[in-house]
Amino acid sequence: MPNKEFLEQYPLYRKFQQAFPQTIDQFPIVKIKMLCPECISEQTFRPTNKYFENFEYQNYPAASAVFRCVYLCSHCESFERFFFLATGSELKWIMKVGQFPSWEIQGNPNIETLLGQHASYYKKGLVCESQGYGIGAFGYYRRIVEETIGGLLDEISGLMTGSELELFEGALVKVRGTIVTQEKIELVKDLLPAILRPDGMNPLSALHSSLSQGLHAESDEECLEQAALVREILIFLVNQVAASKSASKGFTDSMRKLLEREAK
C-alpha cells in the first residue's frame, strides 16, 4: 500500500481502509496504468521517488504522515503524475489529499447511453465524488436508482423463463403498488436470476443495504463510500442486463435464420 486501485481510481479525501506498515520505508512501491497526455494513450507509470525522502530518516513512523509520490510515464519518460497522501493516526486508512493532474472525471459512455435522460445525474455524481462531496454524490446516484428502478426490474424479468419468471412477475405486481424504492428492491432482491449474481453475490441486496442506511444520518465520508458502492452496482446491473438482452436477441435472430433456411 499504496496500491494500484487506490492510486488509479480513488478521488481526493476518500479513505482507503486497510492495515498499513508501521514505518514509511515499508510501504511497497507499485506501478500504475493511467492516461498519458503526451502519448495520448494509457501507459504504465513507474515511481521515481522514495516515500521517505522528505522525512528525517527512512524508517519514519507512518502514522499521521503526509508524503509525496512521483510517477513517470515509462513510454515517453517525460510526463509525470504527482500524488500527495495522508495516513490516519491508527494506520487503518490512507487517502489522497492532493493529485496532479487532477483526478479524471471520466464517465462510462456506454452507461451514459443506457441511462439516457438520467445520464446528467451520473456525471454530476462523478464530479461530487472527485471533490470528496459524498452526500452530493450519494444523492445523485440515489436519484438515478429511484427514477430507473421500475424500468430496470421490468427489463430483468425479460431475462427469466418458467417458474422463475412467474415468481418475479408476481413480485412486480406488488412493486407497482409502492413508491418507496427500498420496498421495491426488498420485494424482488431474492428472486434475482443467476446471471445477475456474480459468484453468488446479490447486487440488489447490496443496493438495498446501501440505500437503507439513509442520506441524512451519514457523514460526508460515509456517504462517499456508499456513493461509490451504489455507482458500481448500478453500472454492473445496467451493463449486465443490456448485455444479456443483446446476447438473447442475437441468439434468437440466429436461430430464426437457421430455421428459415432449413424450412427452405
ROROLUM-382675 format. One record per residue (C-alpha): x, z, y; residue number from 1. Coordinates in Angstrom, 1 decimal. Layout:
// ROROLUM-382675
       X       Z       Y  fiza
       X       Z       Y   NUM
...
END
This chain:
// ROROLUM-382675
       X       Z       Y  fiza
     0.0     0.0     0.0     1
    -0.5    -1.7     2.4     2
    -1.8    -4.4     0.0     3
    -3.0    -8.0     0.3     4
    -6.7    -7.3     0.6     5
    -6.2    -4.8     3.4     6
    -3.8    -6.9     5.5     7
    -5.6   -10.2     5.0     8
    -9.3    -9.2     5.2     9
    -9.8    -5.8     6.9    10
   -10.8    -5.7    10.6    11
    -9.5    -3.2    13.0    12
   -10.4     0.5    12.6    13
   -11.9     0.1     9.1    14
   -10.3     2.7     6.8    15
    -8.8     1.6     3.6    16
    -9.4     4.5     1.2    17
    -6.9     5.5    -1.4    18
    -3.9     7.9    -2.0    19
    -0.6     7.0    -0.5    20
     3.1     7.8    -0.9    21
     4.4    10.9     0.9    22
     7.1     9.0     2.9    23
     7.3     5.7     4.8    24
    10.1     4.3     2.7    25
     8.0     4.5    -0.5    26
     5.3     2.1     0.9    27
     5.5    -1.2    -1.1    28
     6.3    -4.4     0.7    29
     3.8    -7.2    -0.1    30
     3.5   -10.9     0.7    31
     0.2   -12.2     2.1    32
    -1.5   -15.5     2.4    33
    -3.1   -16.4     5.7    34
    -3.6   -19.3     8.2    35
    -0.6   -20.5    10.0    36
    -1.5   -22.3    13.2    37
     1.9   -24.1    13.2    38
     1.4   -25.5     9.7    39
    -2.4   -25.9    10.3    40
    -2.9   -24.6     6.8    41
    -3.0   -21.4     4.8    42
     0.5   -20.3     3.9    43
     2.4   -17.4     2.3    44
     3.8   -14.9     4.8    45
     6.7   -12.6     3.9    46
     7.6    -9.3     5.6    47
    10.7    -9.3     7.8    48
    11.0    -5.7     8.8    49
    11.1    -2.2     7.2    50
     8.2     0.1     7.9    51
    10.5     3.0     8.7    52
    12.6     1.1    11.3    53
    11.1     3.0    14.3    54
    11.5     6.4    12.7    55
    14.4     8.8    12.8    56
    15.1     8.4     9.1    57
    14.0     6.3     6.1    58
    12.0     9.0     4.2    59
    10.0    10.0     7.3    60
     6.7    11.7     6.4    61
     3.9     9.1     6.1    62
     1.1    11.4     7.2    63
    -0.4    10.7    10.7    64
     2.2     7.9    11.2    65
     1.8     4.7    13.2    66
     4.1     1.8    12.2    67
     4.5    -1.9    12.6    68
     4.6    -4.7    10.0    69
     6.0    -8.1    10.9    70
     5.3   -11.2     8.7    71
     6.8   -14.6     9.0    72
     5.4   -17.9     7.6    73
     7.5   -18.9     4.6    74
     6.9   -22.6     5.3    75
     7.6   -23.2     8.9    76
     9.7   -20.0     9.3    77
     8.6   -19.7    13.0    78
     5.1   -18.3    13.2    79
     4.8   -14.5    13.0    80
     1.9   -12.1    12.4    81
     2.1    -8.5    13.6    82
     0.1    -5.5    12.2    83
     0.1    -2.0    13.6    84
    -1.1     0.5    11.1    85
    -2.0     4.2    11.2    86
    -2.3     6.7     8.3    87
    -4.5     9.8     8.0    88
    -3.2    13.3     8.1    89
    -4.1    13.9     4.4    90
    -2.8    10.5     3.3    91
    -6.2     9.4     2.0    92
    -6.6     6.3     4.2    93
    -4.8     3.7     6.3    94
    -6.3     1.4     9.0    95
    -5.2    -1.3    11.4    96
    -5.0    -0.2    15.0    97
    -3.7    -3.5    16.2    98
    -3.2    -7.0    15.0    99
    -1.7   -10.2    16.5   100
    -3.1   -12.8    16.3   101
    -6.4   -11.0    16.2   102
    -8.5   -10.8    13.0   103
   -10.0   -14.3    12.5   104
   -13.8   -14.3    12.6   105
   -14.4   -16.9    10.0   106
   -17.9   -17.3     8.7   107
   -18.6   -18.9     5.4   108
   -20.0   -22.3     6.3   109
   -22.0   -22.6     3.1   110
   -23.6   -19.2     3.7   111
   -24.4   -20.1     7.2   112
   -26.1   -23.3     6.0   113
   -28.1   -21.4     3.3   114
   -29.1   -18.7     5.8   115
   -30.5   -21.3     8.2   116
   -32.1   -19.7    11.2   117
   -30.6   -16.3    10.3   118
   -27.0   -17.6    10.5   119
   -26.7   -16.2    14.0   120
   -27.2   -12.7    12.7   121
   -24.4   -13.3    10.2   122
   -22.0   -14.4    12.9   123
   -22.9   -11.5    15.2   124
   -22.3    -9.1    12.3   125
   -18.8   -10.5    11.7   126
   -18.0   -10.1    15.4   127
   -19.1    -6.5    15.3   128
   -17.0    -5.9    12.2   129
   -13.9    -7.4    13.8   130
   -14.2    -4.9    16.7   131
   -15.0    -1.9    14.4   132
   -18.6    -1.6    15.6   133
   -20.0    -0.5    12.2   134
   -23.5     0.4    13.4   135
   -23.9    -3.0    15.1   136
   -22.6    -4.9    12.1   137
   -24.8    -3.0     9.7   138
   -27.8    -3.6    11.9   139
   -27.4    -7.3    11.9   140
   -26.9    -7.6     8.2   141
   -29.8    -5.3     7.5   142
   -32.0    -7.6     9.7   143
   -30.9   -10.6     7.5   144
   -32.0    -8.7     4.4   145
   -35.3    -7.7     5.9   146
   -36.2   -11.2     7.0   147
   -35.0   -13.1     3.9   148
   -35.6   -10.7     1.0   149
   -39.1   -12.1     0.3   150
   -37.9   -15.7     0.0   151
   -34.8   -14.7    -1.9   152
   -36.8   -12.8    -4.5   153
   -39.1   -15.9    -4.9   154
   -36.0   -18.0    -5.5   155
   -34.7   -15.6    -8.1   156
   -37.9   -15.9   -10.0   157
   -37.1   -19.6   -10.3   158
   -34.1   -18.7   -12.5   159
   -36.3   -17.0   -15.1   160
   -38.5   -18.0   -18.0   161
   -40.8   -16.4   -20.6   162
   -41.5   -12.7   -20.7   163
   -38.6   -12.1   -18.2   164
   -40.4   -14.3   -15.6   165
   -43.8   -12.7   -16.4   166
   -42.5    -9.2   -15.7   167
   -40.7   -10.3   -12.5   168
   -43.8   -12.1   -11.1   169
   -45.9    -9.1   -11.8   170
   -43.5    -7.0    -9.7   171
   -43.6    -9.7    -7.0   172
   -47.3    -9.2    -6.6   173
   -46.6    -5.6    -5.6   174
   -43.7    -6.7    -3.4   175
   -46.0    -8.8    -1.3   176
   -48.1    -5.7    -0.7   177
   -45.4    -3.7     1.1   178
   -43.5    -4.4     4.3   179
   -40.7    -1.9     3.6   180
   -37.5    -3.7     2.5   181
   -36.2    -0.8     0.3   182
   -39.6    -0.6    -1.5   183
   -39.5    -4.4    -2.2   184
   -36.0    -4.1    -3.7   185
   -36.9    -1.0    -5.7   186
   -39.8    -2.8    -7.4   187
   -37.6    -5.7    -8.8   188
   -34.0    -4.4    -8.9   189
   -34.1    -3.5   -12.6   190
   -35.6    -6.9   -13.5   191
   -32.7    -9.0   -12.2   192
   -31.6   -11.8   -14.6   193
   -28.3   -11.5   -16.4   194
   -26.9   -14.4   -14.4   195
   -27.1   -12.3   -11.2   196
   -25.4    -9.2   -12.9   197
   -21.6    -9.9   -13.0   198
   -20.0    -7.6   -15.5   199
   -23.4    -5.8   -15.9   200
   -23.3    -4.7   -12.2   201
   -26.6    -5.0   -10.3   202
   -26.2    -6.3    -6.7   203
   -29.9    -5.4    -5.8   204
   -29.3    -1.8    -6.9   205
   -26.2    -1.7    -4.7   206
   -28.1    -3.3    -1.8   207
   -30.9    -0.8    -2.2   208
   -28.5     2.1    -2.2   209
   -26.7     0.9     1.0   210
   -29.9     0.2     2.9   211
   -31.4     3.5     1.8   212
   -28.7     5.5     3.4   213
   -30.2     4.6     6.8   214
   -28.7     3.4    10.0   215
   -29.1     6.3    12.4   216
   -27.9     9.0    10.2   217
   -24.5     7.5     9.6   218
   -21.4     7.4    11.8   219
   -19.9     4.1    13.1   220
   -17.1     4.4    10.5   221
   -19.6     4.9     7.6   222
   -21.8     2.1     8.8   223
   -18.7    -0.2     8.9   224
   -18.1     0.5     5.2   225
   -21.8    -0.1     4.4   226
   -21.9    -3.3     6.5   227
   -19.0    -4.8     4.5   228
   -20.8    -4.0     1.3   229
   -24.1    -5.4     2.4   230
   -22.4    -8.6     3.6   231
   -20.5    -9.1     0.3   232
   -23.7    -8.5    -1.7   233
   -25.7   -11.0     0.5   234
   -23.0   -13.6     0.1   235
   -22.9   -13.2    -3.7   236
   -26.7   -13.3    -4.1   237
   -27.3   -16.3    -1.8   238
   -24.4   -18.3    -3.3   239
   -25.3   -17.4    -6.9   240
   -29.0   -18.3    -6.5   241
   -28.1   -21.6    -4.8   242
   -25.5   -22.5    -7.4   243
   -27.8   -21.6   -10.3   244
   -30.7   -23.6    -8.9   245
   -28.3   -26.6    -8.3   246
   -27.0   -26.4   -11.9   247
   -30.5   -26.2   -13.3   248
   -31.6   -29.2   -11.2   249
   -28.5   -31.1   -12.3   250
   -29.2   -30.3   -16.0   251
   -32.9   -31.2   -15.7   252
   -32.2   -34.6   -14.0   253
   -29.6   -35.4   -16.6   254
   -31.9   -34.6   -19.4   255
   -34.7   -36.6   -17.9   256
   -32.4   -39.7   -17.5   257
   -31.3   -39.3   -21.1   258
   -34.9   -39.0   -22.4   259
   -35.9   -42.0   -20.4   260
   -33.0   -44.0   -21.8   261
   -33.9   -43.1   -25.4   262
   -37.5   -44.0   -24.7   263
   -36.5   -47.5   -23.7   264
END
